């Protein structure tokens, strides 16, 4: 006759209480897995409520307008970064691509006499070509995305310095010869004192377009499948290399558009690098709930992530917190977001 160890039985009951499908923790874990936007939405709402209560000028139309304008560039780059991270890759060159595209646009329009529209198209084309280069390095040469884009990050930054001759093209010259390059700095005021730049509106449009492509097209389903399990996706007939090439090209195209937004934002054409743009875009994507391991996430989560970073930076600044500790707070958010992702992914496992 088989005897049952009382200690083993008690341990099994204890484990069942925590791991059973009826447990509150398990239910929360499964619900968060099915609703990836829930966590960043809650964090954003709590942050806005907290800073509105404990700072005087945070919840004002002027300050909210400023936050939205400040996250425009990072939010746009986060759209590009989301596409790559969904395929279990990473792109460290998004900021360099945007700067190179902006330098090419400015040089063509102001120095070489090209029509502003043609200069814009060529600049965006340069951004797309840079994305194509990243895709070729990853798919053809099979270089890991981290290494490939780290290399292009440095190479493209050097090219932007070379083409610009390390000179800044001034705002007045842009206004006189190519005002189109500054067009996205115009504002729309839907509510008194709440001014939305055209650049912020374009950023939101890009989020909607990419969301539709990811959620409503076969291409989007292939992107998720490639990120979830590339080999399994290949075995069921998905041309994974072609999917990856399209993702990196799309990322480069969006970065080229970000270059135009960058000119409008700073009111000049400068070879100065987008400080921390690469890491900030990754931060927005991770905080927004997109998994660094690919195959799970929502592009609107990246928008929420960018807004969370902007809200924390503005709120902590108004609260008198030093920049050092604001950076510390964002770092803690990233660690918590990745830890949450690891915990939520156990549901699928």
HURAHU-V265761 format. One line per field, one symbol per residue. ss: DSSP state (H for helix, E for strand, C for the rest). phi: phi as a letter, one per 20 degrees, with the letter a starting at -180 (. if undefined). psi: psi as a letter, one per 20 degrees, with the letter a starting at -180 (. if undefined). Layout:
BEGIN
ss->???
phi->???
psi->???
END
This chain:
BEGIN
ss->CCCCCHHHHHHHHHHHHHHCCCCHHHHHHHHHHHCCHHHHHHHHHHHHHHHHHHCCCCCCHHHHHHHHHHCHHHHHHHHHHHHHHHCCCCCCCHHHHHHHHHHHHHHHHHHCCCCHHHHHHHHHHHHHHHHHHHHHHHHCCCCCHHHHHHHHHHHHHHHHHHHHCCCCECHHHHHHHCHHHHHHHCEEEEECCEEEEHHHHHHHHHHHHHHHHHHHCHHHHHHHHHHHCHHHHHHCCCCHHHHHHHHHHHHHHHHHHHHHHHHHHHCCECCCCCCCHHHHHHHHHHHCCCCCCCCCCCHHHHHHHHHHHHHHHHHHHHCCCCHHHHHHHHHHHHHHHHHHHHHHHCCCC
phi->.eedfgfffffffffffedffefffffffffffecfeffffffffffffffffdcfdfecffffffffffefffffffffffgfffemdbcedgffffffffffgffffedemffgfffffffffffffffffgffffeeelegggffffffgffffffffffellddefffffffdbfgfdffefccdfcgmdddffffffgfffffffgfffdccfgfffffffffaffffffeofeffffffffffffffffffffffffffemadcfgffgmffffffgfffffnfffennbqcffffffffffffffffffffenffggfffgffffgffffffffffffffff
psi->ppqpohghghghggghhhiqiiqhghggghghhimiigghgggggggggghhhjqhjgmqhgghgggghhjgghgghhgghggghhjkaqojjgghggggghgggggghhgjkqphghggggghhggghhhhgghghghgikpphggghgghggghghhhhghikkqpprghhghghmihijhiiqqpnhqpinppqhghggghggggghgghhijqhgghhggghhgngghhhhjjpnhhhggghghghghghhghhgghgghgikropjpqnpjhghhhggggghijppijriprphhhhghgghgggggggghghijpqhghghgghghggggggggggghihgh.
END
